[in-house]
Amino acid sequence: MTHPLPSPAAPLKIGTRGSPLALAQAHETRDRLAAAFDLPGAAFEIVVIRTTGDRVTDRPLKEIGGKGLFTREIEDALLSGAIDIAVHSMKDMPVLQPAGLLLDTYLPREDVRDALISPGFARIADLPAGTVVGTSSLRRRAQLLNRRPDLEVVEFRGNVQTRLKKLADGVAAGTFLAMAGLNRLAMAEVPVTAIDTDDMLPAVAQGAIGIERRADDSRSAALLEAIHDHATGQRLAAERAFLTALDGSCETPIAGLAELEGSQLRLRGEVLRPDGSEAISDERRCAIAEGAETGRAMAAHLLAEAGPGFFDWRAPG
């Protein structure tokens, strides 16, 4: 590359949230860059940025501003030049980036499945009626209640470790985590049952790490190009186009998953009423290059099927 490489004297600054999972993702990014350019670890600096979403953990995300609460401060640091690149969990990313920033690098995707974490029960079907399950995800809440309206769902926010402690303290008998996060944290000791995507379609972009940069930073662009996973990019192009067309946020239960099958892309999507009383799904196949267009078309179809008011909360009973 024509630009100077990072060095211990002038390290590339990698911005991240401070949770153990966020740090694991930043370290993976650093290690992949170091390997691609044969650089020492000291050529990179991990910069921890505490976000509003990390500070406020006692209220549902939809009450305090949605997904952007996990990214806003990090993106401000990127725009100011305090960091050079930012590492994100893609399922937390809003569909639009601030002017001047680009999100066009993805690491190889991890396991996309959700996991049931319950010391006493191995499967959702095994949970007795009335069992309390904790989750902060409107999607998981709606999907669970769609299958098991006899369960009680309570708010369950915090990082992986915080949620596992709440489980140990008896706040709930079970919760859900992403298999990707458990794998990245090497938490093999946690009682996990992976849930097939046919039974619980994951969040859009679940399991994917995205790396954001300034649009005018050609050095970072050249560095990141070396570690970009094109297959993940192709899958997320379809999924995020689907989400964008649905105007997806933390206030709307939406699931979506694209998978590559040879030269074809298989896209599945689902929207649910927030109380789980109704779910509408669709599945399409297309050429990989047509993924984004197919995602938008699927979103339009599901919105038409759902009709106005579909995402409004219904009173219990």
Secondary structure as GFF3:
##gff-version 3
##sequence-region A 1 317
A	DSSP	beta_strand	12	16	.	.	.	ID=ss1
A	DSSP	alpha_helix	20	37	.	.	.	ID=ss2
A	DSSP	three_ten_helix	41	43	.	.	.	ID=ss3
A	DSSP	beta_strand	44	48	.	.	.	ID=ss4
A	DSSP	alpha_helix	52	55	.	.	.	ID=ss5
A	DSSP	alpha_helix	61	64	.	.	.	ID=ss6
A	DSSP	three_ten_helix	67	70	.	.	.	ID=ss7
A	DSSP	alpha_helix	72	80	.	.	.	ID=ss8
A	DSSP	beta_strand	85	89	.	.	.	ID=ss9
A	DSSP	three_ten_helix	90	92	.	.	.	ID=ss10
A	DSSP	beta_strand	101	106	.	.	.	ID=ss11
A	DSSP	beta_strand	114	117	.	.	.	ID=ss12
A	DSSP	three_ten_helix	124	126	.	.	.	ID=ss13
A	DSSP	beta_strand	132	134	.	.	.	ID=ss14
A	DSSP	alpha_helix	138	147	.	.	.	ID=ss15
A	DSSP	beta_strand	152	154	.	.	.	ID=ss16
A	DSSP	alpha_helix	160	168	.	.	.	ID=ss17
A	DSSP	beta_strand	174	178	.	.	.	ID=ss18
A	DSSP	alpha_helix	179	184	.	.	.	ID=ss19
A	DSSP	beta_strand	192	194	.	.	.	ID=ss20
A	DSSP	beta_strand	209	214	.	.	.	ID=ss21
A	DSSP	alpha_helix	218	225	.	.	.	ID=ss22
A	DSSP	alpha_helix	230	245	.	.	.	ID=ss23
A	DSSP	beta_strand	254	261	.	.	.	ID=ss24
A	DSSP	beta_strand	264	272	.	.	.	ID=ss25
A	DSSP	beta_strand	279	287	.	.	.	ID=ss26
A	DSSP	three_ten_helix	288	290	.	.	.	ID=ss27
A	DSSP	alpha_helix	291	306	.	.	.	ID=ss28
###
